[in-house]
Amino acid sequence: MRIIPAVVVGVLLLAFPALSSGQTNLDIHGSGGPTLYDRGASVAVGVGFTPKSWLTVVVDVERTHQPSRLTSHDGVTSAFRGGTLTAVTGGIRASLFGPDRIGPYALAGLAVGVSRPNVNDLWPRRVAHQVQGPFVGGGFQVPIGNRLSLFADGRVMLMAGRQADVMLGVAPIRAGMTWRF
């Protein structure tokens, strides 16, 4: 079991020669913002490394919350349970111009986490679902100085439950900062 981390590091060093030569930019980033359609909020923090000027591998921890809602219109009642999704995401961000220039980027990856639907009078039972799924999105970055950048991005995550028949879609739009070192 102890050899697995060494093998992973070795594969990364062979796959990305910039890591072994010390030319890689590492970064930390944080962001927050609303969710599309269902009002809610999303925050994320993470790290990234840039083996090529146009490619960054990112790992984030994010939390998205959507409140429950009950609506009635013309005698028809609709209910949305809402809840909180806490996930770890891993993906790639491909920039058109690299981290030192203003420009767009695309991102894609996988997320794994826990969905905890809200508990209220309509849904009194507390449950938690293990979920996983892909995400895709895009954004725009604006460098400020040598190490600091501002960014804004949106993504669509389609999460499916592992043990139960659970399917949820989350679409956060976040703005934040990245600090490279």
Secondary structure, DSSP 8 states (H G I E B T S, - for coil): -THHHHHHHHHHHHH-HHHHHT--EEEEEEEEEEBSSS--EEEEEEEEEEEETTEEEEEEEEEEEE--EEEEETTEEEEE--EEEEEEEEEEEEESS-TTS-EEEEEEEEEEEEEEE--SSS------EEEEEEEEEEEEEEEETTTEEEEEEEEEEEEEESSSS-EEEE-BEEEEEEEE-
